[in-house]
Amino acid sequence: MNTHQVIQPIDGNYPEGVAVVIGGSGGIGKGICLELARRGARVALSYRSNALAAQQTINDVEALGSSAEAFALELSSLEQVGAALADIQARHHRIHTLIFAAGADITMTYVGNIDPAEWQQTINGELNGFFHVIKATLPLMRQTGGGSIVAITTAGLDRHPPLDILSTAPKAGIEALMKGIAREEGRYNIRANCVAPGVIDGGLFERLKPQVKPEFIEAMKRNTALKRFGTINEVASVAAFLTTPAAAYVTGQHLCVDGGYSV
């Protein structure tokens, strides 16, 4: 049963076109899709294999009075990524927003224990996947007056969380690319910002919990200034804000949504 309240969209946030959410089928990605819809955007979301979860996100977006579509995407394929985004641009005439919220299931381990095969797989799927997405998107945004790009990274780049290097390493590369985009593409009215969550209840964190001891989780909570973990909605609202006219003069930023973990 759908429990999302029907909310009237906030008018005037977006031009004609569509917001693309890479990894929008669950967790933080789904929350972002819903928040964009609440703010009046039409949404196109990608998923890798869970078509059922993607369809549920579509249903929940439509329950908010907006429209959505989903498309399967293998981020490691530059050709597939380029074809998918070109098709979306052709049908919607403009991609005004791109949010990269894809993340891999990883092994929680120390740097010295990383499996080289998992390292290669993680870098190829996440960092190279992000490069493929921006390589395809930047020319499309330049052609249609610019847009906003937001990458969901991690507050672990500000304060290293032990065992989480397979998450933080690819996101460090993503953040470096985002700074380059902000500096080089501003002339085309393209903005690029990163939202760096701390530990968030829901999504990927729920799948990683079994890999660590309960006392490790409690220690992370104690090390957070607000003494609690965040919610998907708290991350989604910040990410969506950065795509709106209210943030029109904000680019090249790294914004932690971490309850003070990085302080």
N, C-alpha and C positions, 0 to 999 in steps of 0.2 A: 504494500500500500504506500502511495506517495504521501510523504509528510511535509513537503515543502509548501510554505505559504505562497499564494499568488501575490506578487508585489508589482505595482505599477513601475515600469522602467523609468529611469531618470532621463529626461529628454536632453538632447543636445550634446551628449558625450562623444559621439562618434560620427564620422562622415559615412556616406554610403559605402557598403562593402562588408567585409567579414573579419572577425578576429579568429586567428588560427591558434589553437592550443595543442602543442606537441606533448603527448602523454596525458591527454585529458580524460581518460576513461576511468580513473579511480584516484583516491587519495587527494593530495593537494591539487592535482590537475583537474579533477572533477569539481572541487570547491571553486577553483578559478573560473571554470566554465559557467557555473551558476552565478557567481558574482558579476561576471561580464554580462550575462543575460539580464540580471537585475538592473544593470546600468544601461541597458538598451542595445547591446551588441548582438548581432547574429554570430553564431559560433560554428566553426568547423574544427573538430577534434580528431586527433590521431590516436590509434591504438596499435599494439603490436600483434596480439593474438586473442585478447579477450573481447570478442565481439558482443557478448552478452552484457558486460559491464559498460561498453560504449553505448549500447542501445539504452541502457538504464539512464545514463547521463543525458542522452537526447530526450528521453521522456521527462526527466526532471527539469531540463531547460525549457521544454515546451510548456510545462506546468507553470512556469514563471511568466508565460506570455511571449516568449521569444522563439526563435527557430534555431535548429542545430542540425548538423550532419556529421557523420563519422567516416573515417577512411583508414584502412589498414596501411601501415607504413613500417618498412624495415630501414631503420636509420643508417645502417652500415652501407646501404646502396645509394650512392650519389645520383644515379640515374633514376631510381624509383622516387627518391625525394624530390628531385627536380620536376619530374613528370606530374607528381601529385600536386605540388604547389602551383605549377603553371596551369593545371586544370582548374584549380580553385580560383585563381586570378581570372581566368577566362570566363568563368561562369558568374562570378560575383563582381567583376570589374576592378576590384581593389582589395588587397590585404592591408588593412590599416593598422592591425595589431598582430604581433607574433609573441606568444609566450611559450618558452621552452621549459616544460615541467617533467621531462622524462628522467627516470633514474633507474639504475640497475639494482637487482637483488645481489648483495655482496656477502662475502665471508668476512665477519668481524675478526680481524687479526692484526698482529703487530707488523710493522714494516719488514722486519727481518724474516717473517714467516710467509710473506706473500707468495702465492703460487704464480710463477711466471705466465702460465697459460691463462689464469684468471685475470692477471694484470693486462695482458694483451686484449682479452675479450672485453674488459671493462672500458679501457681506453678507446677501443674501436667502436663500441656501441654508444658510449656517452660523449666523449670529447670529439671524436671524428664524426659521430652522428650530428652533433651540434654544428660542426663546421659545414657539413653537407646542407643542413637546413639554412644557415645564413648565406651560404654560397648561392643557393637557389632563391632566397627571399630578397636579398639586397637589390638586385636589378629590378625586381618587380615593384618594390617600394619606390625606387628612384623614378620609375616611369609614371607613377600615379600620385606624386606629391608628398612622399615621405610616409612616416608611420612611427610606431613605438614598438621596441623590442624589449622584452623582459625575460631574464633568465633566472630560474629558481636554483640557487646554489646552496651554500651552507655557512652557518656561523662558525663551523669548525675551521674556517680559514682565518678567523680572528683569534681563536683559542683552540689549540689542537685537542681533539677528543681521542684518547687512546683507543686503538682497535678500529678506527674509522677511516684509515688512510685510503682505502679503495673508493670511498665516497669523496673525500676532500681532494685527492690528487687530480681527477679529471675536472672537477669543478674549478680548481685553480686555473687550469688551462682555459676553461670557458670564460672565467672572469677576465683573463688577459685579452681574449678575443673581444669581449664586450667593451673594454676600455678602448681598444683599437677602433671598433665600430663607432663609439661615441665621438672620438676625436676626428675620424676621417669622413664619417657619413653625415655629420651635422649640417654640412653645406647643402645636403639634399633633404633637410628637414626630417632626418631619421634620428630618433633618440634611442639610447641603449642604457638600461639600468639593470642591476642585479638585486634580487631579494634573497636574503640569506637566513633561512629559518634555523632556529635551534631545534631541540627535540620537540616534535609535534605528535600529539596523540592521533593515531589513525594512519592509514596508508602504509608506507614502507616501514615505519617504526614498529608497527604491530608484527610485521614479518621478521624483523631482526631481533625482537625481544628474546626469543628462545635461545639465541646464541650467547647471551651474557647473563651473569648472575644477578639476582634481584638487588643485592647490595650495590652493584655497579649502577643500576638504574636509579636507586635512591640517592647515591652520591651525586649523580648528574643533576638531580632535582635540587639537592642542597646547594649545589654550586651555581644555581640560577638565582638571580637577585629576587625575582618574584616568587620563588619557592614553589613553582608549578611548571608543568609542561604547557606548551601552546596548543591551540586548536587550528584545525584546517581553515576555518573561517577567518581567523586572525591573520593568517598568511595571505589568503585569497583577497581580502579587502585591501591590503597594502599593494599587492601585485596589480590589482585592477585599478587602483587609484593612479599608479604610475602611467597608465595608458590613457588617462583622461586629460582634457584641457587644463584641469587644475594643476597638473604637473608639467605643463608645456615648456617650462624653462628648467626642467630637471633632466640631466643626462650625465652619463658616466659615473653614476653613483652605486655604492654598495651599501644596502640598507639591511641591517640585522633585525630580524623579528624573532628574538630569542629570549625574551623575558629577562635580559641582563646577563645571560650566560657569558658573553664575551667581555663584560666589564671587569 
